[in-house]
Amino acid sequence: MDINEVNEYLSLTASRGSRPGLERVSRLIKLLGEPQKKPRVIHVAGTNGKGSVSAMLSRVLMLSGYKTGYYSSPALTDIKESFLINGEPISEERFCALIEKVKPFAESMADKPTQFELLAMCAYQYFADEDCDIAVIECGMGGELDATNVIDRPLLSVITGISTDHTQFLGDTTAEIAAHKAGIIKRGRPVVLGGCDKSAFEVIKKRADKLNAPMQTVSYETLRVLSCELGKTVIDYKGQEFTLSLSGTYQPRNAALVLEAIELLRAEGLMIPDEKLREGLSSVVWRGRFELLSREPVIIYDGGHNAEGLTETAESIKRYLGGKAVMLMGVMADKEYRLYPDILRGIAEYIVTVRPDNPRSLDPEILAEVFNAGGIPSDACEPLPEGLKTAVRLAEEKKLPLVIAGSLYMYREIIEALNKIKAED
């Protein structure tokens, strides 16, 4: 198969929609010979923070000498970036070969897999074929019924924290959502939990106790932020100082979770030197999370799309940017967007709303109406590149930074449009 044939096939699998359940992936993974059993797997679930935590863990493990695979979704610019080994995305030639290998098994099934299910199984196959020592696997949604949850004995399970998102699939309360996330916990295998929601903690602790799974939590009371600037955050955790290359008020908490995870991995026999741990935290790159896209003018991209994530975006604007910004936003229609004005009031001077490239996107006119009704001046603008031009112009006129927030589905188009603007200048 060439890349055009692969893309045509992936479009076909995408038309199958999203159907939670493990029947199809369980069948497919057996047809493939159960490649998920070959690398040691770190399985990561949670409402927010999965990507940042997984990126930090992958970086530290790679620097410590382990051949480390990392699977994440959605891909920000190119689907091949979902399949990383030691930080390098899969090549086009290898990706085509991988799809060609998995396709006959998938298409032989009476109930054929969805696109996400197919890609998740491709990740396990790729990491097994390439003899990875460890695979960091990020859940797409939920945990118990997520397509990635075909592991019997993970090296470690990580739950980053629980808040309300994907409520139509996972439930309306943090306790209901936690029950889904806790499905990645396996009998006798360690789990580390971030976040501090009491209801979620009780549900996850009950599941861990039932399965005799040792559970570690983060000691947030010992976490202090010593200094922060774009691209550099210094923290103290349990009396030790660490420098992070990632910005955002949520990253110190993500780093603390990683530090606890590293201790559990060391207890499992992994050799992770302190200097490699520090080097990994201070050099990790993770795009789309309070990422500095431009210094002149200052343009930030932060993928805060649910209420908790956008609250962190607002706090980050206060901490790193002086508390005021022009914003550009585009979100999915299933998000709690009517809560957004209360979160951004007093912070967003003006908001340009756009439509991310996804069939589930919210009409930007509706989002603009919500902000205007909430007292925040806003205008919808289509297509997205025009919206970005408008937002950049407004930010320059008001002498404020531009913060792009919302769905990660618009990241690729934002980068392409921003490059065109820079080329025109």
GIPE-V213334 format. One record per pair of residues at least 24 apart in sequence whose ideal C-beta (glycine too) atoms are under 10 Angstrom apart, sorted by sequence separation. I is the first residue (numbers start at 1). J is the second residue. If there is no record, write none. Layout:
I_J / I_J
This chain:
62_86 / 63_87 / 98_122 / 101_125 / 102_126 / 116_140 / 123_147 / 124_148 / 141_165 / 142_166 / 145_169 / 157_181 / 173_197 / 174_198 / 175_199 / 176_200 / 178_202 / 179_203 / 182_206 / 183_207 / 187_211 / 188_212 / 189_213 / 190_214 / 191_215 / 192_216 / 193_217 / 194_218 / 196_220 / 225_249 / 228_252 / 235_259 / 289_313 / 305_329 / 323_347 / 324_348 / 325_349 / 326_350 / 327_351 / 328_352 / 329_353 / 330_354 / 331_355 / 332_356 / 51_76 / 61_86 / 62_87 / 98_123 / 101_126 / 116_141 / 123_148 / 141_166 / 145_170 / 157_182 / 159_184 / 174_199 / 175_200 / 178_203 / 179_204 / 182_207 / 185_210 / 186_211 / 187_212 / 188_213 / 189_214 / 190_215 / 191_216 / 192_217 / 193_218 / 195_220 / 238_263 / 300_325 / 302_327 / 304_329 / 305_330 / 306_331 / 310_335 / 324_349 / 325_350 / 326_351 / 327_352 / 328_353 / 329_354 / 330_355 / 331_356 / 333_358 / 335_360 / 337_362 / 351_376 / 352_377 / 353_378 / 355_380 / 388_413 / 392_417 / 40_66 / 42_68 / 44_70 / 58_84 / 62_88 / 99_125 / 120_146 / 121_147 / 124_150 / 140_166 / 144_170 / 157_183 / 158_184 / 159_185 / 173_199 / 174_200 / 175_201 / 177_203 / 178_204 / 181_207 / 182_208 / 185_211 / 187_213 / 188_214 / 190_216 / 191_217 / 192_218 / 194_220 / 225_251 / 226_252 / 255_281 / 258_284 / 290_316 / 305_331 / 306_332 / 309_335 / 310_336 / 314_340 / 321_347 / 325_351 / 326_352 / 327_353 / 328_354 / 330_356 / 332_358 / 333_359 / 334_360 / 345_371 / 350_376 / 351_377 / 352_378 / 353_379 / 354_380 / 355_381 / 357_383 / 384_410 / 388_414 / 392_418 / 39_66 / 44_71 / 58_85 / 59_86 / 95_122 / 98_125 / 120_147 / 121_148 / 124_151 / 142_169 / 143_170 / 157_184 / 173_200 / 174_201 / 175_202 / 176_203 / 178_205 / 179_206 / 186_213 / 225_252 / 289_316 / 290_317 / 298_325 / 299_326 / 300_327 / 301_328 / 304_331 / 305_332 / 310_337 / 317_344 / 329_356 / 330_357 / 331_358 / 332_359 / 333_360 / 335_362 / 340_367 / 344_371 / 349_376 / 350_377 / 351_378 / 352_379 / 353_380 / 354_381 / 355_382 / 357_384 / 387_414 / 39_67 / 41_69 / 42_70 / 44_72 / 58_86 / 59_87 / 98_126 / 101_129 / 119_147 / 120_148 / 141_169 / 142_170 / 157_185 / 175_203 / 178_206 / 179_207 / 182_210 / 185_213 / 224_252 / 225_253 / 292_320 / 306_334 / 307_335 / 308_336 / 311_339 / 315_343 / 318_346 / 330_358 / 332_360 / 333_361 / 334_362 / 338_366 / 348_376 / 349_377 / 350_378 / 351_379 / 352_380 / 353_381 / 354_382 / 355_383 / 356_384 / 385_413 / 388_416 / 389_417 / 393_421 / 39_68 / 55_84 / 58_87 / 97_126 / 117_146 / 118_147 / 119_148 / 120_149 / 121_150 / 141_170 / 142_171 / 157_186 / 174_203 / 175_204 / 178_207 / 182_211 / 223_252 / 255_284 / 290_319 / 297_326 / 299_328 / 306_335 / 307_336 / 310_339 / 311_340 / 314_343 / 318_347 / 331_360 / 332_361 / 333_362 / 337_366 / 338_367 / 341_370 / 345_374 / 346_375 / 347_376 / 348_377 / 350_379 / 351_380 / 352_381 / 353_382 / 354_383 / 355_384 / 384_413 / 385_414 / 388_417 / 389_418 / 392_421 / 39_69 / 41_71 / 54_84 / 116_146 / 117_147 / 120_150 / 154_184 / 173_203 / 185_215 / 223_253 / 251_281 / 290_320 / 305_335 / 306_336 / 307_337 / 310_340 / 313_343 / 314_344 / 317_347 / 331_361 / 332_362 / 333_363 / 337_367 / 340_370 / 341_371 / 344_374 / 345_375 / 346_376 / 348_378 / 354_384 / 383_413 / 384_414 / 387_417 / 388_418 / 95_126 / 98_129 / 116_147 / 117_148 / 154_185 / 162_193 / 182_213 / 290_321 / 305_336 / 306_337 / 307_338 / 311_342 / 312_343 / 313_344 / 314_345 / 317_348 / 330_361 / 331_362 / 339_370 / 340_371 / 341_372 / 343_374 / 345_376 / 354_385 / 385_416 / 386_417 / 389_420 / 55_87 / 90_122 / 94_126 / 97_129 / 115_147 / 116_148 / 154_186 / 157_189 / 158_190 / 159_191 / 160_192 / 161_193 / 162_194 / 163_195 / 220_252 / 223_255 / 254_286 / 305_337 / 307_339 / 311_343 / 314_346 / 315_347 / 330_362 / 335_367 / 338_370 / 341_373 / 342_374 / 344_376 / 352_384 / 354_386 / 355_387 / 384_416 / 385_417 / 388_420 / 389_421 / 90_123 / 114_147 / 117_150 / 151_184 / 153_186 / 156_189 / 157_190 / 158_191 / 159_192 / 160_193 / 161_194 / 162_195 / 220_253 / 223_256 / 251_284 / 306_339 / 307_340 / 310_343 / 311_344 / 314_347 / 329_362 / 331_364 / 333_366 / 337_370 / 341_374 / 342_375 / 354_387 / 384_417 / 385_418 / 388_421 / 113_147 / 143_177 / 146_180 / 149_183 / 152_186 / 153_187 / 155_189 / 156_190 / 157_191 / 158_192 / 159_193 / 160_194 / 161_195 / 162_196 / 163_197 / 222_256 / 240_274 / 309_343 / 310_344 / 313_347 / 314_348 / 330_364 / 333_367 / 337_371 / 340_374 / 341_375 / 342_376 / 344_378 / 352_386 / 353_387 / 354_388 / 383_417 / 94_129 / 142_177 / 143_178 / 144_179 / 145_180 / 146_181 / 149_184 / 151_186 / 152_187 / 153_188 / 154_189 / 155_190 / 156_191 / 157_192 / 158_193 / 159_194 / 160_195 / 161_196 / 162_197 / 218_253 / 242_277 / 243_278 / 245_280 / 246_281 / 251_286 / 254_289 / 305_340 / 307_342 / 308_343 / 313_348 / 329_364 / 338_373 / 339_374 / 341_376 / 352_387 / 385_420 / 389_424 / 79_115 / 83_119 / 90_126 / 94_130 / 143_179 / 144_180 / 148_184 / 153_189 / 154_190 / 156_192 / 157_193 / 158_194 / 159_195 / 161_197 / 218_254 / 220_256 / 223_259 / 242_278 / 243_279 / 245_281 / 246_282 / 304_340 / 307_343 / 331_367 / 338_374 / 340_376 / 352_388 / 354_390 / 385_421 / 82_119 / 142_179 / 143_180 / 144_181 / 146_183 / 149_186 / 152_189 / 154_191 / 162_199 / 163_200 / 218_255 / 219_256 / 220_257 / 240_277 / 241_278 / 244_281 / 245_282 / 330_367 / 341_378 / 352_389 / 354_391 / 82_120 / 142_180 / 143_181 / 144_182 / 145_183 / 146_184 / 151_189 / 162_200 / 218_256 / 240_278 / 243_281 / 244_282 / 245_283 / 246_284 / 248_286 / 251_289 / 329_367 / 352_390 / 353_391 / 83_122 / 84_123 / 141_180 / 142_181 / 143_182 / 144_183 / 161_200 / 162_201 / 218_257 / 242_281 / 243_282 / 244_283 / 245_284 / 246_285 / 250_289 / 251_290 / 304_343 / 329_368 / 352_391 / 367_406 / 79_119 / 82_122 / 83_123 / 90_130 / 141_181 / 143_183 / 144_184 / 217_257 / 218_258 / 219_259 / 242_282 / 243_283 / 244_284 / 245_285 / 246_286 / 250_290 / 350_390 / 351_391 / 352_392 / 82_123 / 85_126 / 139_180 / 142_183 / 143_184 / 144_185 / 159_200 / 162_203 / 216_257 / 218_259 / 219_260 / 245_286 / 248_289 / 249_290 / 350_391 / 352_393 / 73_115 / 74_116 / 84_126 / 85_127 / 139_181 / 142_184 / 143_185 / 159_201 / 162_204 / 218_260 / 247_289 / 248_290 / 329_371 / 352_394 / 73_116 / 83_126 / 84_127 / 217_260 / 218_261 / 246_289 / 247_290 / 248_291 / 351_394 / 352_395 / 75_119 / 83_127 / 86_130 / 139_183 / 216_260 / 246_290 / 247_291 / 327_371 / 350_394 / 362_406 / 74_119 / 85_130 / 139_184 / 159_204 / 216_261 / 246_291 / 247_292 / 349_394 / 350_395 / 361_406 / 362_407 / 73_119 / 85_131 / 86_132 / 235_281 / 349_395 / 361_407 / 73_120 / 83_130 / 85_132 / 137_184 / 157_204 / 216_263 / 350_397 / 360_407 / 71_119 / 216_264 / 233_281 / 234_282 / 350_398 / 361_409 / 71_120 / 159_208 / 215_264 / 233_282 / 327_376 / 329_378 / 349_398 / 358_407 / 360_409 / 361_410 / 73_123 / 85_135 / 214_264 / 232_282 / 330_380 / 350_400 / 352_402 / 354_404 / 356_406 / 357_407 / 358_408 / 71_122 / 72_123 / 157_208 / 216_267 / 305_356 / 327_378 / 349_400 / 356_407 / 358_409 / 71_123 / 84_136 / 248_300 / 250_302 / 348_400 / 351_403 / 352_404 / 354_406 / 355_407 / 356_408 / 357_409 / 358_410 / 70_123 / 71_124 / 214_267 / 247_300 / 328_381 / 353_406 / 354_407 / 356_409 / 357_410 / 69_123 / 248_302 / 250_304 / 330_384 / 351_405 / 356_410 / 357_411 / 69_124 / 71_126 / 247_302 / 348_403 / 355_410 / 356_411 / 357_412 / 71_127 / 82_138 / 157_213 / 159_215 / 248_304 / 328_384 / 347_403 / 354_410 / 356_412 / 357_413 / 69_126 / 70_127 / 161_218 / 196_253 / 233_290 / 330_387 / 348_405 / 356_413 / 69_127 / 157_215 / 160_218 / 195_253 / 250_308 / 329_387 / 355_413 / 356_414 / 68_127 / 69_128 / 154_213 / 194_253 / 231_290 / 250_309 / 253_312 / 328_387 / 344_403 / 354_413 / 67_127 / 156_216 / 194_254 / 230_290 / 231_291 / 328_388 / 354_414 / 69_130 / 230_291 / 231_292 / 250_311 / 251_312 / 344_405 / 69_131 / 70_132 / 194_256 / 195_257 / 230_292 / 249_311 / 250_312 / 328_390 / 329_391 / 67_130 / 69_132 / 144_207 / 194_257 / 249_312 / 250_313 / 328_391 / 354_417 / 67_131 / 68_132 / 69_133 / 70_134 / 71_135 / 72_136 / 193_257 / 194_258 / 231_295 / 248_312 / 249_313 / 326_390 / 327_391 / 328_392 / 67_132 / 68_133 / 69_134 / 70_135 / 71_136 / 72_137 / 73_138 / 192_257 / 230_295 / 248_313 / 249_314 / 250_315 / 251_316 / 326_391 / 340_405 / 66_132 / 67_133 / 68_134 / 69_135 / 70_136 / 71_137 / 72_138 / 73_139 / 74_140 / 192_258 / 194_260 / 249_315 / 250_316 / 326_392 / 328_394 / 340_406 / 35_102 / 66_133 / 67_134 / 68_135 / 69_136 / 70_137 / 71_138 / 72_139 / 73_140 / 192_259 / 193_260 / 194_261 / 248_315 / 249_316 / 326_393 / 327_394 / 328_395 / 65_133 / 66_134 / 67_135 / 68_136 / 69_137 / 70_138 / 71_139 / 72_140 / 73_141 / 192_260 / 230_298 / 248_316 / 249_317 / 326_394 / 327_395 / 10_79 / 32_101 / 64_133 / 71_140 / 192_261 / 247_316 / 249_318 / 326_395 / 337_406 / 32_102 / 64_134 / 191_261 / 192_262 / 230_300 / 249_319 / 325_395 / 326_396 / 31_102 / 62_133 / 190_261 / 192_263 / 248_319 / 249_320 / 326_397 / 335_406 / 7_79 / 33_105 / 61_133 / 62_134 / 192_264 / 247_319 / 248_320 / 326_398 / 335_407 / 6_79 / 31_104 / 32_105 / 61_134 / 190_263 / 191_264 / 192_265 / 247_320 / 325_398 / 326_399 / 327_400 / 28_102 / 31_105 / 32_106 / 62_136 / 73_147 / 190_264 / 247_321 / 324_398 / 326_400 / 327_401 / 328_402 / 329_403 / 330_404 / 331_405 / 332_406 / 30_105 / 31_106 / 61_136 / 73_148 / 189_264 / 190_265 / 324_399 / 325_400 / 326_401 / 327_402 / 328_403 / 329_404 / 330_405 / 331_406 / 332_407 / 29_105 / 58_134 / 324_400 / 325_401 / 326_402 / 327_403 / 328_404 / 329_405 / 330_406 / 331_407 / 3_80 / 28_105 / 31_108 / 57_134 / 58_135 / 59_136 / 71_148 / 190_267 / 324_401 / 325_402 / 326_403 / 327_404 / 328_405 / 329_406 / 330_407 / 332_409 / 27_105 / 28_106 / 31_109 / 58_136 / 190_268 / 322_400 / 325_403 / 326_404 / 327_405 / 328_406 / 329_407 / 331_409 / 27_106 / 57_136 / 189_268 / 321_400 / 322_401 / 324_403 / 325_404 / 327_406 / 330_409 / 331_410 / 28_108 / 56_136 / 58_138 / 321_401 / 325_405 / 330_410 / 27_108 / 28_109 / 55_136 / 320_401 / 321_402 / 329_410 / 24_106 / 27_109 / 54_136 / 321_403 / 328_410 / 27_110 / 41_124 / 53_136 / 54_137 / 55_138 / 320_403 / 330_413 / 27_111 / 28_112 / 36_120 / 54_138 / 317_401 / 330_414 / 24_109 / 28_113 / 36_121 / 39_124 / 53_138 / 54_139 / 6_92 / 13_99 / 23_109 / 24_110 / 27_113 / 35_121 / 38_124 / 41_127 / 230_316 / 233_319 / 317_403 / 328_414 / 24_111 / 35_122 / 36_123 / 37_124 / 38_125 / 51_138 / 233_320 / 316_403 / 23_111 / 24_112 / 25_113 / 29_117 / 35_123 / 36_124 / 39_127 / 50_138 / 228_316 / 317_405 / 3_92 / 6_95 / 7_96 / 10_99 / 24_113 / 25_114 / 28_117 / 32_121 / 35_124 / 36_125 / 38_127 / 39_128 / 50_139 / 161_250 / 231_320 / 299_388 / 314_403 / 316_405 / 2_92 / 3_93 / 6_96 / 9_99 / 13_103 / 21_111 / 23_113 / 24_114 / 28_118 / 31_121 / 32_122 / 34_124 / 35_125 / 38_128 / 50_140 / 160_250 / 229_319 / 230_320 / 313_403 / 2_93 / 5_96 / 6_97 / 9_100 / 25_116 / 29_120 / 35_126 / 36_127 / 37_128 / 38_129 / 39_130 / 41_132 / 228_319 / 229_320 / 230_321 / 313_404 / 314_405 / 3_95 / 4_96 / 6_98 / 7_99 / 19_111 / 25_117 / 28_120 / 29_121 / 32_124 / 33_125 / 35_127 / 36_128 / 38_130 / 39_131 / 40_132 / 42_134 / 43_135 / 44_136 / 45_137 / 46_138 / 161_253 / 228_320 / 299_391 / 313_405 / 3_96 / 6_99 / 13_106 / 21_114 / 24_117 / 25_118 / 28_121 / 32_125 / 35_128 / 38_131 / 39_132 / 40_133 / 41_134 / 42_135 / 43_136 / 44_137 / 45_138 / 46_139 / 160_253 / 161_254 / 299_392 / 313_406 / 1_95 / 2_96 / 5_99 / 6_100 / 9_103 / 13_107 / 19_113 / 20_114 / 23_117 / 24_118 / 28_122 / 34_128 / 35_129 / 38_132 / 39_133 / 40_134 / 41_135 / 42_136 / 43_137 / 44_138 / 45_139 / 47_141 / 160_254 / 225_319 / 1_96 / 5_100 / 12_107 / 16_111 / 19_114 / 22_117 / 25_120 / 29_124 / 33_128 / 39_134 / 40_135 / 41_136 / 42_137 / 43_138 / 44_139 / 45_140 / 47_142 / 297_392 / 310_405 / 1_97 / 3_99 / 16_112 / 18_114 / 21_117 / 25_121 / 28_124 / 29_125 / 32_128 / 39_135 / 41_137 / 42_138 / 43_139 / 45_141 / 161_257 / 299_395 / 309_405 / 310_406 / 1_98 / 6_103 / 9_106 / 16_113 / 17_114 / 18_115 / 19_116 / 24_121 / 28_125 / 38_135 / 39_136 / 45_142 / 46_143 / 160_257 / 298_395 / 309_406 / 1_99 / 2_100 / 5_103 / 9_107 / 16_114 / 17_115 / 18_116 / 19_117 / 39_137 / 45_143 / 159_257 / 160_258 / 294_392 / 297_395 / 1_100 / 13_112 / 15_114 / 16_115 / 17_116 / 18_117 / 25_124 / 36_135 / 44_143 / 45_144 / 57_156 / 158_257 / 297_396 / 304_403 / 1_101 / 12_112 / 13_113 / 14_114 / 15_115 / 16_116 / 35_135 / 43_143 / 158_258 / 305_405 / 13_114 / 14_115 / 16_117 / 36_137 / 45_146 / 57_158 / 300_401 / 301_402 / 302_403 / 303_404 / 304_405 / 305_406 / 1_103 / 13_115 / 14_116 / 16_118 / 158_260 / 297_399 / 298_400 / 299_401 / 300_402 / 301_403 / 302_404 / 303_405 / 304_406 / 305_407 / 12_115 / 13_116 / 43_146 / 45_148 / 158_261 / 297_400 / 298_401 / 299_402 / 300_403 / 301_404 / 302_405 / 303_406 / 304_407 / 305_408 / 11_115 / 13_117 / 14_118 / 44_148 / 45_149 / 54_158 / 157_261 / 297_401 / 298_402 / 299_403 / 300_404 / 301_405 / 302_406 / 303_407 / 304_408 / 305_409 / 10_115 / 13_118 / 43_148 / 53_158 / 156_261 / 297_402 / 298_403 / 299_404 / 300_405 / 301_406 / 303_408 / 9_115 / 13_119 / 43_149 / 53_159 / 54_160 / 156_262 / 158_264 / 295_401 / 302_408 / 303_409 / 41_148 / 43_150 / 53_160 / 157_264 / 294_401 / 301_408 / 303_410 / 10_118 / 43_151 / 50_158 / 52_160 / 53_161 / 156_264 / 294_402 / 303_411 / 9_118 / 10_119 / 41_150 / 42_151 / 49_158 / 50_159 / 51_160 / 155_264 / 156_265 / 292_401 / 293_402 / 301_410 / 41_151 / 44_154 / 49_159 / 50_160 / 155_265 / 301_411 / 40_151 / 41_152 / 43_154 / 49_160 / 50_161 / 156_267 / 197_308 / 293_404 / 36_148 / 41_153 / 42_154 / 43_155 / 44_156 / 45_157 / 46_158 / 47_159 / 48_160 / 49_161 / 156_268 / 36_149 / 37_150 / 40_153 / 41_154 / 42_155 / 43_156 / 44_157 / 45_158 / 46_159 / 47_160 / 48_161 / 155_268 / 195_308 / 290_403 / 291_404 / 301_414 / 36_150 / 37_151 / 40_154 / 41_155 / 42_156 / 43_157 / 44_158 / 45_159 / 46_160 / 47_161 / 48_162 / 155_269 / 156_270 / 301_415 / 35_150 / 36_151 / 37_152 / 40_155 / 41_156 / 42_157 / 43_158 / 44_159 / 45_160 / 46_161 / 47_162 / 48_163 / 155_270 / 290_405 / 299_414 / 34_150 / 36_152 / 37_153 / 39_155 / 40_156 / 41_157 / 42_158 / 43_159 / 44_160 / 45_161 / 46_162 / 47_163 / 288_404 / 45_162 / 46_163 / 47_164 / 48_165 / 301_418 / 29_147 / 34_152 / 36_154 / 47_165 / 293_411 / 28_147 / 47_166 / 288_407 / 289_408 / 299_418 / 20_140 / 25_145 / 30_150 / 288_408 / 291_411 / 20_141 / 25_146 / 26_147 / 29_150 / 287_408 / 293_414 / 18_140 / 20_142 / 22_144 / 23_145 / 25_147 / 28_150 / 29_151 / 288_410 / 293_415 / 299_421 / 18_141 / 22_145 / 24_147 / 25_148 / 26_149 / 47_170 / 288_411 / 20_144 / 21_145 / 22_146 / 25_149 / 26_150 / 287_411 / 294_418 / 20_145 / 21_146 / 22_147 / 25_150 / 293_418 / 19_145 / 20_146 / 21_147 / 22_148 / 288_414 / 293_419 / 20_147 / 22_149 / 47_174 / 288_415 / 294_421 / 19_147 / 22_150 / 287_415 / 294_422 / 18_147 / 47_177 / 46_177 / 47_178 / 134_265 / 47_181 / 45_180 / 46_181 / 45_181 / 134_270 / 45_182 / 133_270 / 45_183 / 46_184 / 45_184 / 53_192 / 167_306 / 44_184 / 45_185 / 165_305 / 166_306 / 43_184 / 53_194 / 165_306 / 43_185 / 164_306 / 165_307 / 43_186 / 163_306 / 164_307 / 165_308 / 163_307 / 164_308 / 165_309 / 49_194 / 163_308 / 20_166 / 43_189 / 45_191 / 48_194 / 49_195 / 162_308 / 163_309 / 46_193 / 48_195 / 161_308 / 41_189 / 43_191 / 44_192 / 46_194 / 47_195 / 163_311 / 20_169 / 46_195 / 20_170 / 42_192 / 47_197 / 18_169 / 47_200 / 46_200 / 20_180 / 22_183 / 169_334 / 166_332 / 168_334 / 167_334 / 166_334 / 167_335 / 165_334 / 166_335 / 167_336 / 165_335 / 165_336 / 230_401 / 164_336 / 59_245 / 56_244 / 56_245 / 56_246 / 55_246 / 52_244 / 52_246 / 56_251 / 52_248 / 87_284 / 52_250 / 53_251 / 56_254 / 60_258 / 64_262 / 87_285 / 49_248 / 52_251 / 55_254 / 56_255 / 59_258 / 60_259 / 66_265 / 53_253 / 54_254 / 57_257 / 49_250 / 52_253 / 53_254 / 56_257 / 57_258 / 60_261 / 61_262 / 64_265 / 48_250 / 49_251 / 52_254 / 53_255 / 56_258 / 60_262 / 51_254 / 52_255 / 55_258 / 56_259 / 49_253 / 50_254 / 53_257 / 54_258 / 57_261 / 61_265 / 66_270 / 48_253 / 49_254 / 52_257 / 53_258 / 56_261 / 57_262 / 60_265 / 65_270 / 66_271 / 48_254 / 52_258 / 56_262 / 64_270 / 65_271 / 66_272 / 81_287 / 64_271 / 65_272 / 46_254 / 49_257 / 53_261 / 57_265 / 64_272 / 65_273 / 49_258 / 61_270 / 63_272 / 64_273 / 63_273 / 76_286 / 77_287 / 46_257 / 61_272 / 64_275 / 65_276 / 76_287 / 77_288 / 60_272 / 63_275 / 64_276 / 76_288 / 44_257 / 60_273 / 63_276 / 64_277 / 62_276 / 63_277 / 72_286 / 61_276 / 63_278 / 64_279 / 76_291 / 60_276 / 61_277 / 63_279 / 64_280 / 44_261 / 59_276 / 60_277 / 63_280 / 59_277 / 60_278 / 62_280 / 42_261 / 60_279 / 61_280 / 59_279 / 60_280 / 63_283 / 56_277 / 59_280 / 60_281 / 63_284 / 42_264 / 58_280 / 59_281 / 42_265 / 57_280 / 59_282 / 60_283 / 56_280 / 59_283 / 60_284 / 40_265 / 55_280 / 56_281 / 59_284 / 76_301 / 58_284 / 59_285 / 57_284 / 59_286 / 76_303 / 40_268 / 56_284 / 58_286 / 55_284 / 40_270 / 55_285 / 56_286 / 55_286 / 52_284 / 54_286 / 55_287 / 53_286 / 52_286 / 55_289 / 51_286 / 51_287 / 52_288 / 51_288 / 52_289 / 51_289 / 52_290 / 49_289 / 48_289 / 51_303 / 48_303 / 48_304 / 48_305 / 48_306 / 47_306 / 49_308 / 48_308 / 49_309 / 47_308 / 48_309 / 47_309 / 48_311 / 49_312 / 48_312 / 74_358 / 81_412 / 76_408 / 74_407 / 75_408 / 76_409 / 74_408 / 75_409 / 76_410 / 77_411 / 78_412 / 73_408 / 74_409 / 76_411 / 77_412 / 75_411 / 76_412 / 77_413 / 74_411 / 75_412 / 77_414 / 74_412 / 76_414 / 77_415 / 76_415 / 77_416 / 18_360 / 14_359 / 51_408
